[in-house]
Amino acid sequence: MRKVDLCLSSEGTEVILVTSSDEKHPPENIIDGNPETFWTTTGMFPQEFIACFHRRVRIEKLVIQSYFVWTLRIEKSTSNEPDSFEQWIERELGHTEGQLQNEEIMAHDGYATYLRFIITSAFDHFASVYSISAEGIAVSNLS
């Protein structure tokens, strides 16, 4: 089995829930593979989004490209529905004035059908996520 970026919309991934949305910067931008597009929060924290893989996957490495995100928590679920999330990763990201934050995370116990990304705090009133990337393999289809 070859490793792919499991978070691309071209791989079947969808963003199925967001807590805020701006029509100029919709959540689908996170998974479109275009480095010029992004999703932006609309103020107040926490803000979150849920990515659905529509299959069970094993993630080995995550890369999050963002701007003004201070604290990020990632939860995962192996359920057939977007519930029963468990905390998986929590990171404080460094402030990078004028450039994107590029956070690489080597994943342990990375089995999931859903990932919930929670921005618990930011360096400004707004934050943005340009992309999420998950290197790994599809393990099985949902039954």
C-alpha positions as CSV (number, residue, x, y, z in Angstrom):
1,M,0.0,0.0,0.0
2,R,1.3,3.4,-0.9
3,K,1.3,6.4,1.5
4,V,-0.8,9.3,0.4
5,D,-2.0,12.6,1.7
6,L,-5.2,11.4,3.3
7,C,-6.5,14.9,4.0
8,L,-7.1,16.0,0.4
9,S,-10.6,16.3,-1.0
10,S,-9.3,14.4,-4.1
11,E,-8.8,11.4,-1.7
12,G,-12.4,11.6,-0.6
13,T,-11.9,13.6,2.6
14,E,-14.5,16.2,3.6
15,V,-14.8,18.9,6.2
16,I,-18.1,18.1,7.8
17,L,-18.4,20.6,10.6
18,V,-17.0,24.1,11.4
19,T,-17.8,26.5,14.1
20,S,-17.4,29.5,11.9
21,S,-17.4,30.3,8.3
22,D,-16.6,33.2,5.9
23,E,-17.9,32.8,2.4
24,K,-14.6,34.2,1.0
25,H,-12.6,31.6,2.9
26,P,-14.7,28.5,3.3
27,P,-13.6,25.4,5.3
28,E,-13.2,23.3,2.1
29,N,-10.1,25.4,1.4
30,I,-8.2,23.5,4.1
31,I,-8.3,20.2,2.0
32,D,-8.3,21.6,-1.6
33,G,-4.5,21.2,-2.1
34,N,-4.1,24.9,-3.1
35,P,-1.5,26.6,-1.0
36,E,-3.1,30.0,-1.7
37,T,-6.5,29.3,-0.1
38,F,-7.4,29.1,3.6
39,W,-10.2,28.9,6.1
40,T,-10.5,31.7,8.6
41,T,-12.1,31.9,12.0
42,T,-14.5,34.7,12.7
43,G,-13.2,35.6,16.2
44,M,-13.8,34.1,19.7
45,F,-12.2,30.9,20.7
46,P,-12.3,27.9,20.7
47,Q,-13.0,27.3,17.0
48,E,-13.0,23.9,15.5
49,F,-13.5,21.8,12.4
50,I,-13.9,18.1,11.8
51,A,-12.4,16.2,8.9
52,C,-14.0,13.0,7.7
53,F,-12.0,10.3,5.8
54,H,-15.0,8.1,5.0
55,R,-12.8,5.1,5.8
56,R,-10.5,4.0,8.6
57,V,-6.9,5.3,8.1
58,R,-3.6,5.0,9.8
59,I,-1.8,8.4,10.0
60,E,1.9,8.5,10.4
61,K,2.6,12.2,10.1
62,L,0.5,15.4,10.3
63,V,1.4,18.8,8.9
64,I,-0.7,21.8,9.7
65,Q,-0.1,25.1,7.9
66,S,-1.8,28.0,9.7
67,Y,-1.5,31.6,10.7
68,F,-1.9,33.1,14.2
69,V,-2.9,29.8,15.8
70,W,-1.5,29.7,19.4
71,T,-2.8,26.4,20.9
72,L,-4.1,23.5,18.8
73,R,-5.7,20.3,20.1
74,I,-6.4,17.4,17.8
75,E,-8.8,14.7,18.7
76,K,-9.5,11.5,16.8
77,S,-12.4,9.0,16.5
78,T,-12.5,5.5,15.0
79,S,-16.3,5.5,15.1
80,N,-18.6,5.2,12.1
81,E,-20.2,8.5,13.2
82,P,-18.4,11.7,14.3
83,D,-18.6,11.0,18.0
84,S,-16.5,9.3,20.7
85,F,-13.5,11.6,20.1
86,E,-10.4,11.1,22.3
87,Q,-7.7,13.7,22.8
88,W,-4.7,12.7,20.7
89,I,-2.3,15.7,20.3
90,E,-2.0,19.1,21.8
91,R,0.5,21.7,20.7
92,E,1.5,25.3,21.3
93,L,2.6,26.8,18.0
94,G,5.2,29.5,17.8
95,H,4.3,33.0,16.6
96,T,5.7,33.5,13.1
97,E,5.2,37.2,12.1
98,G,4.6,37.5,8.4
99,Q,4.9,33.8,7.5
100,L,2.9,30.6,7.9
101,Q,3.2,28.3,10.8
102,N,4.3,24.9,9.6
103,E,3.8,22.3,12.3
104,E,5.0,18.8,11.6
105,I,3.8,16.1,14.0
106,M,4.9,12.5,14.0
107,A,1.8,10.5,14.8
108,H,1.6,7.6,17.3
109,D,-1.5,5.3,17.4
110,G,-2.8,7.2,14.4
111,Y,-5.9,5.2,13.5
112,A,-8.9,7.4,12.8
113,T,-12.0,7.8,10.7
114,Y,-12.5,11.5,11.9
115,L,-10.2,14.2,13.2
116,R,-11.4,17.1,15.2
117,F,-9.0,20.2,15.1
118,I,-9.7,22.6,18.0
119,I,-8.0,26.0,18.0
120,T,-8.2,26.8,21.7
121,S,-6.3,30.1,21.5
122,A,-4.8,32.4,18.9
123,F,-2.3,35.3,18.7
124,D,-4.9,37.6,17.3
125,H,-8.7,37.9,17.1
126,F,-8.7,35.8,14.0
127,A,-6.7,32.7,12.9
128,S,-6.5,30.8,9.7
129,V,-5.7,27.3,8.5
130,Y,-4.2,26.9,5.1
131,S,-3.9,23.2,5.0
132,I,-3.8,19.9,6.9
133,S,-1.9,17.0,5.6
134,A,-1.9,13.5,6.9
135,E,0.6,11.1,5.5
136,G,-0.6,7.5,5.8
137,I,-2.6,4.7,4.4
138,A,-6.2,3.7,4.2
139,V,-6.7,0.6,6.3
140,S,-10.3,-0.4,5.7
141,N,-13.7,0.9,4.4
142,L,-16.5,1.8,6.9
143,S,-19.0,-1.0,7.2
